Amino acid sequence: MAVKKQSNIKKSAAKTAPKITKPQSVKAEESTRVEVSKTIQAKSKKRNLIIGILVILGVALVIALRGQFVVATVNGDPISRITFIQQLEKEVGQKVLDSLVTKKLITQEAKKKNITVSKQEIDEEIGRVEKNLKDQGQELNMALKQQGISMDQFKEQISIQLMLKKLVADKVKATDKEISDYLEKNKDSLPQEMGEAELKKAVLGQLEQQKFSQAVEGLIESLKTSAKINYYLDLK
C-alpha cells in the first residue's frame, strides 16, 4: 500500500508541476534575429539587383561610347580617336587654328567698335544666297551638304562676313572714274550684248569685291600684328 501511495504522489506532482516557458526576453531576441535575417536577405537581393543593373548599364555605355575612343577598326585592329586627332592636327591643325584666331580677332574688333550683326541681317543675307543659287538651279541645303557645312556653321560665316563688311565699309567704295577706267581698259573683253548701265553695275560690283578682299586682308594683317597671340600647340 505504501508503494502505491508514493506512485500517486509522483503523478500528482507531475500534474501540478509548473510548465517551463521561455522568458519574454528570449522570445524577443529570437524575433529580432529573424527580422534581422530577413532584412539582410532583402538588402542582399536589392544589392545584387543594383549590381546587375549597373553591369548592364556599364556594358551599354561602353558600346554607346565606343566611338569616343575608337574611330574605326581594320581587320579587328582599332584606330584610336587620339591617333585620329593627332593626325588631323598635323595635316590641317594649323589652318584650323589660324581660322579660329582670325575669327576671334574679327569679333574682338567688331565689339571694340560697337559693331553688331542682327538675326534679321543674317536671314536677309541667307535669302539672297538662296535666290542666287536657285537662279543657277541649285538648292542651299544641298550646296551646304556638298561642302560639309551645317546651317549653323553657314550662319556663323555669314555673321563674320557681315562684320567685315561693316568694319571696312569706308574702304570699298568704287568711284565713277575707277569704273570708267576699268571699262576703257577692258572694253575689248567685255560682253557686247550688255548695255552701258548694266556693264557699269557689273563693274561696280566687281571693283567693290576686289576692294573688299584687299581691305579685309589688310585689316586682318593689321589685327594680327598688333594682337598678342600665344600658341600652345606645336603643329609644324
Secondary structure, DSSP 8 states (H G I E B T S, - for coil): -HHHHHHHHHHHHHHHS------HHHHHHHHHHHHHHHHHHHHHHHHHHHHHHHHHHHHHHHHHTHHHHEEEEETTEEEEHHHHHHHHIIIIIHHHHHHHHHHHHHHHHHHHTT----HHHHHHHHHHHHHHHHHTT--HHHHHHHHT--HHHHHHHHHHHHHHHHHTGGG----HHHHHHHHHHTTTTS-TTS-HHHHHHHHHHHHHHHHHHHHHHHHHHHHHHHS---------
